[in-house]
């Protein structure tokens, strides 16, 4: 019997939207308010970690998260293909940030947007989705129930459903973050990246970052996904090489609270992800507080997964580590 491949050693599944030239082209087509974001070696975090920490700040944009990159590409593609328009809204499910990104891109393109979130959605994210002129519908007990409702709604009305993790251009947009980092490395502005810690929800972010770093990150870069131990569906699925659903996703970090993985993202993680780590809820809270204190900005729970993963990783390689601050939309409680 042929032994099963270790997850990180599974062969890469090629996709034209994840080729280096496609990612480079995508960077030039994303709205300028979402690109060229801050990236720096942070002295305080580097001191805590004991090695250089490169921080990529993705919260200083109109939707307060990295999602604006990929949603801009996805909505523009759907509009160009005639699949969405003023009278044919794009339909999505979201825990909040993806919905904001789609609503922003849709409004800019003159396209309608219907966004499904669960009934307990972060109220700050809900208010901002509404403010972007989207039709917000609150359905279900969690993101995956909202996603099922969005699928039914789109099917009944013959509308286009945009699924985070399934639409590869969303991952292409995420990859442009890693491109900006490696361009700075080549210019001598940042040290070479040895470890990249990436929050994992539906998987588009790590697919994109992993795709670019695998091709252009240099020898030995290690791509590490991070999930909450309270919502480990993607970590389990990646290890087993098949969809593994969990009964719930009981993390407070709603951006990474997924219990039903998306097959496309799981497949595209093969060969682009070296390891998956689980961190506890207390670890996320502590990491969130440290990021907020050290960076002087708000970091939401899912954004803290990157830093929490670094602190929890017993096998990080010598050299600089990349930490991505993915979102700042914290509920005012």
Residue, then its C-alpha position, 0 to 999 in steps of 0.5 A: x500500500x502506498x503511504x499517504x502523503x503528509x498534508x504539506x507534501x501533497x502536490x500543488x493543484x495548478x490554477x491559472x488565477x494563482x499563477x504569479x503573472x495573474x497575481x501580479x496583474x491582479x495587483x494593478x487592477x484592485x482599487x488603490x484604497x486597498x493596496x500598498x498597505x503598511x508593512x514593517x519590522x515591528x520592534x515590540x513584537x520582534x522583542x516578544x518573539x525573539x526574532x524579526x516580525x514583519x507586520x502586514x497591516x490590512x485594516x486601514x481601508x474603507x472596509x477595515x479588512x483585507x477582504x477588499x482586495x479579493x472582493x474587488x476582483x471577484x465582483x468586477x469579474x462577475x460584472x464583466x461577464x454579465x452575471x451581476x448588474x443593477x437588476x441582478x444582485x450578487x448574493x453572498x454569505x458572510x461573517x461580516x468582513x467578506x460582506x463588507x468587501x462585496x458590498x463596497x465593490x458592488x456599489x462601486x460597480x453599480x451592482x446590487x448585493x444581497x448579503x446573508x449573515x447569521x442572526x448573531x453577526x457582529x453588529x458593527x459589521x452588520x451596520x457597515x454592510x447596510x451603510x454600503x447599500x447592501x440588502x442584509x438578511x440575518x438568517x440562522x445560528x451561525x455562518x454556515x446556516x446563513x450560507x445555506x440560506x444564501x445558496x437557496x435564495x440564489x438558486x430560487x431566483x436564478x442569481x449568481x452566488x459568490x462563495x468565499x473560498x470557492x471563487x478563486x479570484x478572492x484568493x488571487x486578491x489575497x495573494x497580492x498582500x504576499x506579493x507586496x511583502x516579497x517586493x519589499x524584501x527584494x528592494x531590501x526594505x524587509x528581511x526575507x520571510x522564513x515563516x508566514x502565519x495566516x488565519x484560516x476561515x474559509x481558506x481563500x487567504x491562505x490559498x492566495x498567500x501560499x500560492x505566491x510564497x510557494x512561487x516567489x517567497x524564496x527557499x525555505x519559506x514555511x506557510x502556517x495556517x492558524x485556526x481556533x481549537x474551538x473551530x477546527x474544521x479546516x485544520x482537520x480537513x487539511x490533515x485528512x485530505x477530505x471535508x470534515x465538518x464539525x458540530x459547531x464553531x464555538x470561537x468568539x473570532x467570527x472571521x475564522x468560525x467555520x464548521x463546513x469547509x469549502x472543497x475548492x479552498x481545501x483542494x487548493x491548499x494542497x502543496x501551498x500550506x506546510x502546517x496548520x496550528x490550533x490555538x485556544x480562545x485564551x491565546x486569541x484573546x491574549x494575542x488580540x490584546x498584544x496586537x492592539x497594545x503594540x500596534x496602537x490599532x484595533x485588531x479583531x479576534x480573527x486577526x489575532x490568529x496570526x500572532x497567536x500562531x507564531x507564539x504557539x509554534x514550536x517549530x518555527x524556522x530561523x529568520x523573520x516571521x510574517x504576521x498579517x493583521x487582517x481586520x479591525x471590525x470589533x463589536x462595541x460591547 
